[in-house]
C-alpha cells in the first residue's frame, strides 16, 4: 500500500472517469465502483494511508482523497441513472 501524491490522485480520478464514461451497463459501472471505491479500492487504500503521512501533509492529502471519492461517487451515480 503506497501513498500517492495529490497529482497521482488526480490521475486516479482521470482513469476512473474514463472507465465510468466507457461503461455500457450497470454491471460495468458497479465493477468500476468496486475497483475505486470498494473495500480494497484504489481511493479507499489511499484513505487508509493517511495515518502514515507526516502531520503537516495529512490534511491536504485527506482533503484531496475525500474530494476524489466524492467526485467519483457522483459520477458513478450519474452514469448509473443514464444507463
Kinemage of the C-alpha trace (Angstrom):
@kinemage 1
@onewidth
@group {chain A} dominant
@subgroup {mainchain}
@vectorlist {calphas} color= white
{ca unk a 1} P 0.000 0.000 0.000
{ca unk a 2} L 1.609 3.227 -1.085
{ca unk a 3} L 0.699 6.841 -0.619
{ca unk a 4} L 0.249 8.700 -3.880
{ca unk a 5} L 0.785 12.429 -4.188
{ca unk a 6} L -2.117 14.736 -4.939
{ca unk a 7} L -1.092 14.679 -8.598
{ca unk a 8} L -1.361 10.906 -8.604
{ca unk a 9} L -4.805 11.171 -7.038
{ca unk a 10} L -5.810 13.302 -10.000
{ca unk a 11} L -4.544 10.614 -12.361
{ca unk a 12} L -6.627 8.032 -10.454
{ca unk a 13} L -9.663 10.300 -10.906
{ca unk a 14} L -8.917 10.706 -14.614
{ca unk a 15} L -8.595 6.933 -15.106
{ca unk a 16} L -11.822 6.303 -13.215
{ca unk a 17} L -13.732 8.931 -15.178
{ca unk a 18} L -12.683 7.321 -18.451
{ca unk a 19} L -13.833 3.927 -17.164
{ca unk a 20} L -17.123 5.418 -15.940
{ca unk a 21} L -17.842 7.006 -19.320
{ca unk a 22} L -16.878 3.800 -21.146
{ca unk a 23} L -19.242 1.698 -19.011
{ca unk a 24} L -22.015 0.263 -21.117
{ca unk a 25} L -24.081 -1.458 -18.441
{ca unk a 26} L -24.908 -1.191 -14.766
{ca unk a 27} L -22.686 -4.238 -14.229
{ca unk a 28} L -19.731 -2.387 -15.765
{ca unk a 29} L -20.350 0.688 -13.629
{ca unk a 30} L -20.590 -1.464 -10.496
{ca unk a 31} L -17.205 -3.004 -11.294
{ca unk a 32} L -15.727 0.487 -11.646
{ca unk a 33} L -17.280 1.484 -8.308
{ca unk a 34} L -15.752 -1.538 -6.603
{ca unk a 35} L -12.346 -1.003 -8.235
{ca unk a 36} L -12.097 2.592 -6.997
{ca unk a 37} L -14.439 2.985 -4.006
{ca unk a 38} L -14.823 -0.576 -2.721
{ca unk a 39} L -13.304 -2.007 0.443
{ca unk a 40} L -9.979 -2.629 -1.319
{ca unk a 41} L -10.422 0.075 -3.945
{ca unk a 42} L -7.745 2.491 -5.049
{ca unk a 43} L -9.287 5.509 -3.306
{ca unk a 44} L -10.045 3.535 -0.149
{ca unk a 45} L -6.431 2.341 0.007
{ca unk a 46} L -5.273 5.960 -0.154
{ca unk a 47} L -7.553 6.858 2.766
{ca unk a 48} L -6.002 4.076 4.820
{ca unk a 49} L -2.529 5.552 4.235
{ca unk a 50} L -3.272 8.982 5.687
{ca unk a 51} L -2.090 7.965 9.156
{ca unk a 52} L 1.377 7.159 7.851
{ca unk a 53} L 1.901 10.672 6.488
{ca unk a 54} L 3.681 13.467 8.324
{ca unk a 55} L 1.181 15.571 10.277
{ca unk a 56} L 1.642 18.606 8.028
{ca unk a 57} L 0.697 16.644 4.901
{ca unk a 58} L -2.302 14.747 6.292
{ca unk a 59} L -4.908 17.483 5.987
{ca unk a 60} L -4.208 18.392 2.360
{ca unk a 61} L -3.849 14.767 1.305
{ca unk a 62} L -7.013 13.772 3.157
{ca unk a 63} L -8.957 16.579 1.519
{ca unk a 64} L -7.686 15.555 -1.916
{ca unk a 65} L -8.611 11.903 -1.372
{ca unk a 66} L -12.038 12.727 0.064
{ca unk a 67} L -12.691 15.114 -2.807
{ca unk a 68} L -11.765 12.385 -5.275
{ca unk a 69} L -14.071 9.953 -3.514
{ca unk a 70} L -16.960 12.412 -3.671
{ca unk a 71} L -16.416 13.238 -7.362
{ca unk a 72} L -16.256 9.579 -8.338
{ca unk a 73} L -19.333 8.665 -6.299
{ca unk a 74} L -21.298 11.460 -8.003
{ca unk a 75} L -20.127 10.494 -11.500
{ca unk a 76} L -20.897 6.819 -10.874
{ca unk a 77} L -24.384 7.730 -9.660
{ca unk a 78} L -24.995 9.961 -12.674
{ca unk a 79} L -23.811 7.275 -15.101
{ca unk a 80} L -25.945 4.629 -13.396
{ca unk a 81} L -29.017 6.831 -13.897
{ca unk a 82} L -28.134 7.283 -17.574
{ca unk a 83} L -27.930 3.530 -18.103
